[in-house]
C-alpha cells in the first residue's frame, strides 16, 4: 500500500497546493474528516475550520477552510474551497475585528441568520488558529 497520496486544494482565485501528503484532516460540514493513503472514495461538503496536511518527514501545514467540497478518489484528494487561508497569515487582531463585525450583523431573516452564523464561526476559528499559530511559531 502506498504511503502517500496527492492532495490538491483549489479556491475560485487560485490553485493553493498540489502535493504528496501522508495524512490530511479537514472540516466537513458535520465534523472533522481524516484521510490516509488507501482511503475509500469520499465526497463531502466542507465546513468552516482547520485543515492539517502532514508530509513525509513529519512536517505539517495548516489552513483555515471556509466551505466547499472534497473528493477522495483513488490516490487523489481534491478540495474545492470557497476560501482558504494559511495559518501563518491569520492575525489575532484581524480575527477579533471580524468577530465584532459578525456580532453586529443583523439577523432579521433566515438568510441573514445563516450569514451571521457563518461569519461568527469563521471569526472564532480564525481567533483559535491565529493563537495556535503564534504559540507554535508557524
Secondary structure in CASP SS format (residue, H / E / C, confidence):
PFRMAT SS
TARGET T0000
AUTHOR 0000-0000-0000
METHOD secondary structure of the structure
MODEL  1
X C 1.00
X C 1.00
X C 1.00
X C 1.00
X E 1.00
X E 1.00
X E 1.00
X E 1.00
X E 1.00
X E 1.00
X C 1.00
X C 1.00
X C 1.00
X C 1.00
X E 1.00
X E 1.00
X E 1.00
X E 1.00
X E 1.00
X E 1.00
X E 1.00
X C 1.00
X E 1.00
X E 1.00
X E 1.00
X E 1.00
X E 1.00
X E 1.00
X C 1.00
X C 1.00
X E 1.00
X E 1.00
X E 1.00
X E 1.00
X E 1.00
X E 1.00
X C 1.00
X C 1.00
X C 1.00
X C 1.00
X C 1.00
X E 1.00
X E 1.00
X E 1.00
X E 1.00
X E 1.00
X E 1.00
X E 1.00
X E 1.00
X E 1.00
X E 1.00
X E 1.00
X E 1.00
X E 1.00
X C 1.00
X C 1.00
X C 1.00
X C 1.00
X C 1.00
X E 1.00
X E 1.00
X E 1.00
X E 1.00
X E 1.00
X E 1.00
X E 1.00
X E 1.00
X E 1.00
X E 1.00
X E 1.00
X E 1.00
X E 1.00
X E 1.00
X C 1.00
X C 1.00
X E 1.00
X E 1.00
X E 1.00
X E 1.00
X E 1.00
X E 1.00
X C 1.00
X C 1.00
X E 1.00
X E 1.00
X E 1.00
X H 1.00
X H 1.00
X H 1.00
X C 1.00
X C 1.00
X H 1.00
X H 1.00
X H 1.00
X H 1.00
X H 1.00
X H 1.00
X H 1.00
X H 1.00
X H 1.00
X H 1.00
X H 1.00
X H 1.00
X H 1.00
X C 1.00
X C 1.00
X C 1.00
X C 1.00
X C 1.00
X H 1.00
X H 1.00
X H 1.00
X H 1.00
X H 1.00
X H 1.00
X H 1.00
X H 1.00
X H 1.00
X H 1.00
X H 1.00
X H 1.00
X H 1.00
X H 1.00
X H 1.00
X H 1.00
X H 1.00
X H 1.00
X H 1.00
X H 1.00
X H 1.00
X H 1.00
X H 1.00
X H 1.00
X H 1.00
X H 1.00
X H 1.00
X C 1.00
X C 1.00
END
